[in-house]
Amino acid sequence: MDNTKHRLVVVVGSVRKGRFAPVVGSWVAGQAREHGGFDVDVVDLADFDIPLALPDAYPSVAGDSYPRPAAMAPLTEALAGADAFIMVTPEYNHSYPASLKAAIDWHYTQWAAKPVAFVSYGGGAGGRHAALHLENVLTELHAVTIRDGLAFPLNRVAWEDGRPLDAESAGYAKKLLHQLAWWAGALRTARETVPYPG
């Protein structure tokens, strides 16, 4: 890995049949690669069996001994190795999918003192309600949320051939990625200098 680049994990949060999330995730990952400041890894939650029932332990206390299913190890490793995240989420009933909440809840220190940006889609609000709920959850886990996210309303008609029809979308993505890169660098330096006290 190029140490001048930040390790970015794009989390594809929907696992439902007929989902649009991989289209958005692929486009976002492409924008991040073009940006040049990131080594990009796309983590699709549909590739993992993530139980909704959690063990009788707290990940904040158990640390590395938290009893996660063995099949979840690649997901945990990807999250732990990231310098930054982009959450790609649809909006379900004014919030985000249970699959994404489960993936978040199975982890704790993996989010701490790292920046998270949000790319949402769906309905007239473009998934913004889902992103707002995620901001609250990730802040509780000591992550730093990025102000400028991307929201794509009416995604089924506003995209064509794997890309948004709005010509300004790439510019908005660039702004998000600039902010994410700044925070990724600042927080990585901070983590390497002094262990995060959370």
C-alpha positions in Angstrom: 0.0 0.0 0.0 1.1 3.6 -0.7 1.6 5.1 2.7 0.8 8.6 1.3 -2.7 7.3 0.6 -5.5 6.7 3.1 -7.2 3.3 3.4 -10.8 3.9 2.5 -13.5 1.3 3.0 -16.8 1.9 1.0 -19.5 0.0 2.9 -22.4 -1.1 0.7 -25.1 -1.2 3.3 -28.2 -2.8 1.6 -28.6 -6.5 1.3 -32.2 -6.7 -0.1 -33.1 -8.3 -3.4 -33.1 -6.0 -6.4 -31.0 -3.5 -4.4 -29.5 -0.4 -6.1 -26.7 -0.1 -3.5 -23.9 -1.8 -5.6 -24.5 0.7 -8.4 -24.0 3.6 -6.1 -21.1 1.9 -4.3 -19.3 1.2 -7.5 -19.7 4.8 -8.7 -18.5 6.2 -5.4 -15.5 3.9 -5.3 -14.6 5.0 -8.8 -14.8 8.7 -7.7 -12.5 7.9 -4.8 -10.0 6.1 -7.0 -9.9 9.1 -9.4 -9.4 11.4 -6.4 -6.0 9.8 -5.9 -5.8 10.2 -2.1 -7.2 6.7 -1.3 -6.5 3.0 -1.5 -10.1 1.9 -1.9 -11.8 -1.3 -0.7 -15.5 -2.0 -1.3 -17.1 -4.0 1.4 -20.5 -5.3 0.5 -22.5 -6.5 3.5 -24.4 -8.9 1.3 -21.1 -11.0 1.3 -21.3 -11.6 5.0 -23.7 -13.4 7.4 -24.2 -10.8 10.1 -26.5 -12.0 12.9 -29.0 -9.6 14.4 -28.6 -11.3 17.8 -25.5 -9.9 19.7 -23.5 -11.8 22.3 -23.8 -11.1 26.0 -20.7 -8.9 26.0 -19.8 -5.3 25.2 -17.4 -4.7 22.4 -16.2 -1.6 24.1 -15.1 -3.7 27.1 -14.1 -7.0 25.4 -11.9 -5.4 22.7 -10.2 -8.0 20.5 -11.7 -10.9 22.5 -15.3 -9.9 21.5 -16.9 -13.2 20.3 -17.7 -12.5 16.7 -18.6 -15.3 14.3 -15.5 -16.6 12.5 -17.1 -15.8 9.1 -17.1 -12.1 10.1 -13.4 -11.9 10.5 -12.7 -10.4 7.0 -15.3 -7.7 7.7 -13.7 -6.9 11.1 -10.2 -6.8 9.5 -11.3 -4.5 6.7 -13.0 -2.1 9.2 -10.0 -2.2 11.6 -7.5 -1.4 8.8 -9.4 1.6 7.4 -8.4 5.2 7.8 -11.8 6.4 6.6 -15.3 5.1 5.6 -18.0 5.9 3.2 -21.4 4.5 4.1 -23.6 3.8 1.1 -27.2 3.5 2.3 -30.8 3.5 1.0 -33.6 4.9 3.1 -36.1 2.4 4.5 -39.0 4.0 6.4 -37.1 7.2 7.2 -34.0 5.3 8.4 -31.2 2.9 7.2 -31.2 -0.9 6.8 -31.0 -3.3 9.7 -28.1 -5.0 7.9 -26.0 -1.8 8.3 -27.0 -1.4 11.9 -26.0 -4.9 12.7 -22.6 -4.5 11.0 -22.0 -1.3 13.0 -23.2 -2.9 16.3 -20.9 -5.9 16.0 -17.9 -3.5 16.1 -16.8 -0.6 18.3 -13.1 0.4 18.3 -13.0 -0.1 14.5 -14.9 3.1 14.1 -13.3 5.2 16.8 -11.3 8.4 15.8 -11.9 7.8 12.1 -13.9 9.9 9.6 -17.2 8.6 8.0 -18.9 10.2 5.0 -22.4 9.3 3.9 -23.8 8.6 0.4 -27.5 8.0 0.4 -30.3 7.4 -2.1 -34.0 6.8 -2.4 -37.3 8.7 -2.5 -37.7 12.4 -2.7 -35.3 13.1 0.2 -32.5 11.0 -1.4 -32.0 9.0 1.7 -31.1 12.0 3.8 -33.1 10.7 6.8 -31.0 7.5 6.8 -27.8 9.5 6.8 -29.0 11.7 9.7 -29.7 8.7 11.8 -26.3 7.2 10.9 -24.6 10.4 12.0 -26.0 10.0 15.5 -25.0 6.3 15.7 -21.5 6.8 14.4 -20.9 9.8 16.7 -21.8 7.6 19.6 -19.0 5.2 18.5 -16.5 8.1 18.5 -16.3 8.4 14.7 -16.1 11.8 13.1 -18.9 12.4 10.6 -18.3 14.5 7.5 -20.6 17.4 6.9 -20.9 17.3 3.1 -22.6 14.0 2.1 -24.2 13.0 -1.2 -27.9 12.3 -1.5 -29.5 11.0 -4.7 -33.3 11.4 -4.8 -35.4 9.2 -7.1 -32.4 7.1 -7.9 -34.2 4.7 -10.2 -34.8 7.4 -12.8 -31.9 9.7 -11.9 -29.2 7.3 -12.9 -28.2 5.7 -16.2 -25.4 3.3 -17.2 -24.1 3.2 -13.6 -23.8 6.9 -13.1 -26.0 9.8 -11.9 -27.5 12.0 -14.6 -26.8 15.1 -12.6 -23.6 16.5 -14.1 -22.7 18.2 -10.9 -22.6 14.9 -8.9 -18.9 14.3 -9.6 -18.1 17.8 -8.2 -20.0 17.2 -5.1 -18.2 13.9 -4.7 -14.9 15.6 -5.1 -15.7 18.0 -2.3 -16.8 15.1 0.0 -13.6 13.3 -0.8 -11.4 16.3 -0.1 -12.9 16.7 3.3 -12.7 13.0 4.0 -9.0 12.9 3.0 -8.2 15.8 5.2 -9.9 14.2 8.2 -8.3 10.8 7.4 -4.8 12.3 7.5 -5.4 14.4 10.6 -6.9 11.5 12.5 -4.4 8.9 11.4 -1.6 11.2 12.6 -3.4 11.7 15.9 -4.0 8.0 16.4 -0.4 7.2 15.6 0.9 10.0 18.0 -1.4 9.3 21.0 -3.8 6.4 21.5 -7.4 7.5 21.3 -8.7 7.7 24.9 -12.2 6.4 24.1 
